Amino acid sequence: MSTPDTTTEASANTRPTSAEDLPDYAPVPRAALGPALNEQGYYVGRVEQNLYWVTDGTYQSAFLTTSDGVVLLDAPPTIGHNIQRAVNEIAAANGVSNKVTHLIYTHHHADHAGASSLFDGNIARIGHEETRNLLLRDDDPARPAPEETFQDRRTLEIGGSASSWPGTAPTTRRTTSSSTCPTTTR
């Protein structure tokens, strides 16, 4: 007696008639696989207006392009140099500067800030005051501490765009993390 293949996508869209007809696992929905990566190993896409996101399929970063420079939100180490490649691609397509002028740390964890040292010392590094304290404590050269800090709220105006975000203190526990996402207006 042969058992039908229940692991294919076609079978995943049919209803089993009994418990024996169920596969050993649920197929991964195509949407859960994320976008296709280019040959350099990243995907960059528009969120809205001049706000973009870049991913390596696991971690994400976001950046805001302006006529005066680029504001980067986090620098995960797995994306590394591909962040600048993505910025270059979008800046060239839109005729704006590709110079990353600001880096905003959502919190101190290495999976969010581990590639921040790839951006030169002239960049304005911005983060919650507790993020700075924790990065100074960690003393990791890959994650330089932000020089500009805030406690309650921070608004950044650059190149005709304003971004504002609340100041939620990051956590030191691995089970949770406080990330803040800026809101952008033009």
C-alpha positions as CSV (number, residue, x, y, z in Angstrom):
1,M,0.0,0.0,0.0
2,S,1.5,3.3,-1.0
3,T,1.1,6.5,1.0
4,P,0.5,9.7,-1.0
5,D,3.1,12.4,-0.8
6,T,1.6,15.0,1.6
7,T,4.6,17.3,1.8
8,T,4.1,19.0,-1.6
9,E,2.6,22.4,-1.9
10,A,-0.4,20.9,-3.9
11,S,-1.2,18.5,-1.0
12,A,-0.8,21.3,1.5
13,N,-3.9,23.0,-0.1
14,T,-6.1,20.0,0.3
15,R,-8.1,18.9,3.4
16,P,-7.0,15.6,5.0
17,T,-9.8,13.2,5.5
18,S,-8.3,11.6,8.6
19,A,-5.4,12.1,11.1
20,E,-3.4,9.5,9.2
21,D,-3.5,11.7,6.1
22,L,-1.7,14.6,7.9
23,P,1.9,15.2,7.1
24,D,4.6,14.9,9.9
25,Y,5.0,18.7,9.6
26,A,3.2,21.7,8.3
27,P,4.7,23.0,5.0
28,V,6.3,26.4,5.3
29,P,4.0,29.0,3.6
30,R,5.7,30.7,0.6
31,A,5.1,34.1,2.2
32,A,7.1,33.1,5.2
33,L,10.3,32.5,3.1
34,G,10.7,36.3,2.6
35,P,11.9,38.1,-0.5
36,A,14.4,36.6,-2.9
37,L,17.9,37.8,-2.2
38,N,20.2,39.2,-5.0
39,E,23.5,37.7,-5.9
40,Q,25.2,39.7,-3.1
41,G,22.9,38.2,-0.5
42,Y,20.5,41.0,0.3
43,Y,17.1,42.4,-0.6
44,V,16.3,46.1,-0.5
45,G,12.7,47.4,-0.8
46,R,10.7,50.5,-0.2
47,V,8.6,50.8,2.9
48,E,7.1,54.2,1.9
49,Q,8.3,57.4,0.3
50,N,12.0,57.6,1.1
51,L,12.1,54.9,3.8
52,Y,13.6,51.6,2.8
53,W,14.4,48.2,4.4
54,V,17.2,45.8,3.7
55,T,17.4,42.2,4.8
56,D,19.7,39.2,4.4
57,G,16.7,36.9,5.0
58,T,17.2,36.8,8.7
59,Y,17.9,40.3,10.0
60,Q,16.7,43.6,8.8
61,S,17.8,47.2,8.9
62,A,16.0,50.3,7.6
63,F,17.3,53.6,6.1
64,L,15.8,57.0,5.3
65,T,17.3,58.7,2.2
66,T,17.4,62.5,2.1
67,S,19.1,65.2,0.1
68,D,21.5,65.8,3.0
69,G,22.4,62.2,3.7
70,V,21.1,58.8,4.9
71,V,19.7,57.9,8.3
72,L,20.4,54.3,9.1
73,L,18.4,52.3,11.7
74,D,20.5,49.5,13.2
75,A,23.4,47.8,11.6
76,P,23.1,44.0,12.0
77,P,26.4,42.1,11.5
78,T,24.9,39.5,9.2
79,I,24.0,42.2,6.7
80,G,27.3,44.1,7.2
81,H,28.7,45.7,4.0
82,N,25.5,44.9,2.2
83,I,23.8,47.8,4.1
84,Q,26.0,50.3,2.2
85,R,25.5,48.4,-1.0
86,A,21.7,48.7,-0.6
87,V,22.0,52.4,0.3
88,N,24.2,53.0,-2.8
89,E,21.7,51.2,-5.0
90,I,18.7,53.3,-3.8
91,A,20.6,56.6,-3.7
92,A,21.8,56.1,-7.3
93,A,18.3,55.3,-8.5
94,N,16.9,58.4,-6.8
95,G,19.7,60.9,-7.3
96,V,20.3,61.5,-3.6
97,S,23.4,61.2,-1.4
98,N,24.6,57.8,-0.4
99,K,26.6,59.1,2.6
100,V,25.3,57.6,5.8
101,T,25.3,60.6,8.2
102,H,23.3,59.2,11.1
103,L,23.0,55.8,12.7
104,I,20.2,55.2,15.2
105,Y,20.6,52.4,17.6
106,T,17.3,50.7,18.6
107,H,19.1,49.0,21.4
108,H,22.6,47.6,22.3
109,H,22.4,43.9,21.3
110,A,25.0,42.8,18.9
111,D,22.4,41.4,16.4
112,H,21.2,45.0,15.9
113,A,24.5,47.0,16.2
114,G,27.3,44.5,15.4
115,A,28.1,46.2,12.0
116,S,27.9,49.7,13.3
117,S,31.7,50.1,13.3
118,L,31.7,49.7,9.5
119,F,30.5,53.3,9.3
120,D,33.1,56.0,9.6
121,G,33.7,58.1,12.7
122,N,32.1,61.1,11.2
123,I,28.6,59.5,11.5
124,A,26.3,60.9,14.1
125,R,25.4,57.9,16.4
126,I,22.1,58.3,18.2
127,G,20.6,56.1,20.9
128,H,18.8,56.0,24.2
129,E,21.0,56.9,27.1
130,E,20.8,53.4,28.5
131,T,21.9,52.0,25.2
132,R,25.0,54.1,25.5
133,N,25.6,52.9,29.0
134,L,25.3,49.3,28.0
135,L,27.6,49.7,25.0
136,L,30.2,51.4,27.1
137,R,29.9,48.5,29.6
138,D,30.3,45.9,26.8
139,D,33.3,47.7,25.4
140,D,32.9,46.0,22.0
141,P,34.8,47.8,19.2
142,A,32.3,46.5,16.6
143,R,29.6,48.5,18.5
144,P,30.8,52.0,19.2
145,A,28.5,53.8,21.7
146,P,26.3,56.6,20.5
147,E,27.5,60.1,21.3
148,E,24.1,61.6,21.0
149,T,21.6,60.3,23.5
150,F,18.0,60.9,24.6
151,Q,15.7,59.8,27.3
152,D,12.1,60.5,26.5
153,R,11.8,61.4,22.8
154,R,14.0,62.3,19.9
155,T,13.2,64.1,16.7
156,L,15.8,64.2,13.9
157,E,15.3,66.7,11.0
158,I,17.5,66.2,8.0
159,G,17.1,66.9,4.3
160,G,13.4,68.0,4.5
161,S,12.4,64.9,6.5
162,A,11.7,64.6,10.2
163,S,11.8,61.3,12.1
164,S,10.6,61.0,15.6
165,W,10.6,58.1,18.0
166,P,9.8,57.5,21.7
167,G,12.6,56.8,24.2
168,T,12.0,53.4,25.5
169,A,14.9,52.1,27.6
170,P,16.4,48.9,26.2
171,T,16.4,45.8,28.2
172,T,19.4,43.7,29.3
173,R,17.4,40.5,29.3
174,R,17.7,38.2,26.2
175,T,14.1,37.1,26.3
176,T,12.8,40.5,25.4
177,S,14.1,43.6,23.6
178,S,12.7,47.0,23.3
179,S,13.0,48.3,19.7
180,T,11.5,51.6,18.6
181,C,10.6,52.3,15.1
182,P,10.7,55.9,14.0
183,T,7.8,57.5,12.3
184,T,8.7,59.6,9.2
185,T,7.1,62.7,7.8
186,R,8.0,64.8,4.9
